Amino acid sequence: MTPAASAAVHEGFRRIHGGDPDGVWAAPGRVNLIGEHTDYNDGFALPMALPQAAVLAVRRRTDGLLRLHSAQGDGLTTELRVADLAPGRTAGWTRYPAGVVWALRERGLPVGGADLHLDSSVPTGAGLSSSAALECAVAVAYDELYGLGLSGPELARVAQHAENAYAGVPCGVMDQMASVCCTGGHALHLDSRSLEVRQVPLDLTGHGLRLLVLDTRVRHDLADGAYAALRAGCERAAGLLGLPALRDLPGAELPAALVRLPADLVPLVRHVVTENARVERAVERLAAGVPEALGPLLTEGHASLRDDYRVSCAETDLAVEAAVAAGALGARMTGGGFGGSVIALVPAGEAAAVGRAVTDAFAAAGFGAPAVLEAVPSAGARRIA
């Protein structure tokens, strides 16, 4: 996070709210290397934080008001009474910060109002967890300003509860854990049940690699019901199999389990079980010092998301195909799906050519131009000023 970004949000706060903030906090977006739709099944994931972050200037208030403004918004300031916060009463982007304040109060914590000014560089709707970044920036700011003393996993759970119960998105905890707990130069091996984490070194540059994010610009809203239906299907399957969660189904028992399930649940279960296995294989390959060996796992994971989980779309499929054809070692969609972004692991010397190939393929297909950026393993949520 650059000093310029901190200075910009500080100046924006002065312009909107008058005076200086009590501090400036940042929480990053994330890409998930592997482990998609596993977190709400108590499974495993391997995300990393991005340099792009939600940057938030905050000042405590003593009158119970929550005043919210975004540099990416419509220019208006939203004013809410903290005591009146409740699910369904807040719309648009403001439901994420309001939801965190509400979730803290639901825990019985003595938090009140604040002036907030947001300036986020995380693209919205791109599958890079812009909402989790905002939630986690609010959570870490409130934790310090109100002296709550919550751990990183506790802050992630608060942010997840805000998104589940207040914003209406039944996500797992992976996005929030990545935003809070990642460290620079590492991927985060996450056990979504215990919230145990392991920092896995990820030195792509030292191995002559780049990880590209190909934003298809197909925007998705996970609150529209499709995500919830997937989660409900997984929970139904676990119940039919007599399991606490699909994480508890060993890979060796998958074939026998599938014949016991209704046809509509078979592909969901197959994806979750095989995806958990891909996470473990990815961690082994990183630990062995061969990050280039992640490539085939990415492409394999995309096929599972496309064919079994059915959360891909024409644009993400084309981005994967064009990237691999142009020299990427592997590629897959990242995030909840229904649009968003693709990640591609590429030799450093091929990065520009892969980006051009995907852009050209989109133009030939009549799609809008994708955005191309590089993912660099970055630090999690923190105070920056």
Secondary structure in CASP SS format (residue, H / E / C, confidence):
PFRMAT SS
TARGET T0000
AUTHOR 0000-0000-0000
METHOD secondary structure of the structure
MODEL  1
M C 1.00
T C 1.00
P H 1.00
A H 1.00
A H 1.00
S H 1.00
A H 1.00
A H 1.00
V H 1.00
H H 1.00
E H 1.00
G H 1.00
F H 1.00
R H 1.00
R H 1.00
I H 1.00
H H 1.00
G C 1.00
G C 1.00
D C 1.00
P C 1.00
D C 1.00
G E 1.00
V E 1.00
W E 1.00
A E 1.00
A E 1.00
P E 1.00
G E 1.00
R E 1.00
V E 1.00
N E 1.00
L E 1.00
I E 1.00
G C 1.00
E C 1.00
H C 1.00
T C 1.00
D H 1.00
Y H 1.00
N H 1.00
D C 1.00
G C 1.00
F E 1.00
A E 1.00
L E 1.00
P E 1.00
M E 1.00
A E 1.00
L E 1.00
P E 1.00
Q E 1.00
A E 1.00
A E 1.00
V E 1.00
L E 1.00
A E 1.00
V E 1.00
R E 1.00
R E 1.00
R C 1.00
T C 1.00
D C 1.00
G C 1.00
L E 1.00
L E 1.00
R E 1.00
L E 1.00
H E 1.00
S E 1.00
A C 1.00
Q C 1.00
G C 1.00
D C 1.00
G C 1.00
L C 1.00
T C 1.00
T E 1.00
E E 1.00
L E 1.00
R E 1.00
V H 1.00
A H 1.00
D H 1.00
L C 1.00
A C 1.00
P C 1.00
G C 1.00
R C 1.00
T C 1.00
A C 1.00
G H 1.00
W H 1.00
T H 1.00
R H 1.00
Y H 1.00
P H 1.00
A H 1.00
G H 1.00
V H 1.00
V H 1.00
W H 1.00
A H 1.00
L H 1.00
R H 1.00
E H 1.00
R C 1.00
G C 1.00
L C 1.00
P C 1.00
V C 1.00
G C 1.00
G C 1.00
A E 1.00
D E 1.00
L E 1.00
H E 1.00
L E 1.00
D E 1.00
S E 1.00
S C 1.00
V C 1.00
P C 1.00
T C 1.00
G C 1.00
A C 1.00
G C 1.00
L C 1.00
S C 1.00
S H 1.00
S H 1.00
A H 1.00
A H 1.00
L H 1.00
E H 1.00
C H 1.00
A H 1.00
V H 1.00
A H 1.00
V H 1.00
A H 1.00
Y H 1.00
D H 1.00
E H 1.00
L H 1.00
Y C 1.00
G C 1.00
L C 1.00
G C 1.00
L C 1.00
S C 1.00
G H 1.00
P H 1.00
E H 1.00
L H 1.00
A H 1.00
R H 1.00
V H 1.00
A H 1.00
Q H 1.00
H H 1.00
A H 1.00
E H 1.00
N H 1.00
A H 1.00
Y H 1.00
A C 1.00
G C 1.00
V C 1.00
P C 1.00
C C 1.00
G C 1.00
V C 1.00
M H 1.00
D H 1.00
Q H 1.00
M H 1.00
A H 1.00
S H 1.00
V H 1.00
C H 1.00
C C 1.00
T C 1.00
G C 1.00
G C 1.00
H E 1.00
A E 1.00
L E 1.00
H E 1.00
L E 1.00
D E 1.00
S C 1.00
R C 1.00
S C 1.00
L C 1.00
E C 1.00
V E 1.00
R E 1.00
Q E 1.00
V E 1.00
P E 1.00
L C 1.00
D C 1.00
L C 1.00
T H 1.00
G H 1.00
H H 1.00
G C 1.00
L E 1.00
R E 1.00
L E 1.00
L E 1.00
V E 1.00
L E 1.00
D E 1.00
T C 1.00
R C 1.00
V C 1.00
R C 1.00
H C 1.00
D C 1.00
L H 1.00
A H 1.00
D H 1.00
G C 1.00
A H 1.00
Y H 1.00
A H 1.00
A H 1.00
L H 1.00
R H 1.00
A H 1.00
G H 1.00
C H 1.00
E H 1.00
R H 1.00
A H 1.00
A H 1.00
G H 1.00
L H 1.00
L C 1.00
G C 1.00
L C 1.00
P C 1.00
A C 1.00
L H 1.00
R H 1.00
D H 1.00
L C 1.00
P C 1.00
G H 1.00
A H 1.00
E H 1.00
L H 1.00
P H 1.00
A H 1.00
A H 1.00
L H 1.00
V C 1.00
R C 1.00
L C 1.00
P C 1.00
A C 1.00
D C 1.00
L C 1.00
V H 1.00
P H 1.00
L H 1.00
V H 1.00
R H 1.00
H H 1.00
V H 1.00
V H 1.00
T H 1.00
E H 1.00
N H 1.00
A H 1.00
R H 1.00
V H 1.00
E H 1.00
R H 1.00
A H 1.00
V H 1.00
E H 1.00
R H 1.00
L H 1.00
A H 1.00
A C 1.00
G C 1.00
V C 1.00
P H 1.00
E H 1.00
A H 1.00
L H 1.00
G H 1.00
P H 1.00
L H 1.00
L H 1.00
T H 1.00
E H 1.00
G H 1.00
H H 1.00
A H 1.00
S H 1.00
L H 1.00
R H 1.00
D H 1.00
D H 1.00
Y H 1.00
R C 1.00
V C 1.00
S C 1.00
C C 1.00
A H 1.00
E H 1.00
T H 1.00
D H 1.00
L H 1.00
A H 1.00
V H 1.00
E H 1.00
A H 1.00
A H 1.00
V H 1.00
A H 1.00
A C 1.00
G C 1.00
A C 1.00
L C 1.00
G E 1.00
A E 1.00
R E 1.00
M E 1.00
T E 1.00
G C 1.00
G C 1.00
G C 1.00
F C 1.00
G C 1.00
G C 1.00
S E 1.00
V E 1.00
I E 1.00
A E 1.00
L E 1.00
V E 1.00
P E 1.00
A H 1.00
G H 1.00
E H 1.00
A H 1.00
A H 1.00
A H 1.00
V H 1.00
G H 1.00
R H 1.00
A H 1.00
V H 1.00
T H 1.00
D H 1.00
A H 1.00
F H 1.00
A H 1.00
A H 1.00
A H 1.00
G C 1.00
F C 1.00
G C 1.00
A C 1.00
P C 1.00
A E 1.00
V E 1.00
L E 1.00
E E 1.00
A E 1.00
V C 1.00
P C 1.00
S E 1.00
A C 1.00
G C 1.00
A C 1.00
R E 1.00
R E 1.00
I C 1.00
A C 1.00
END
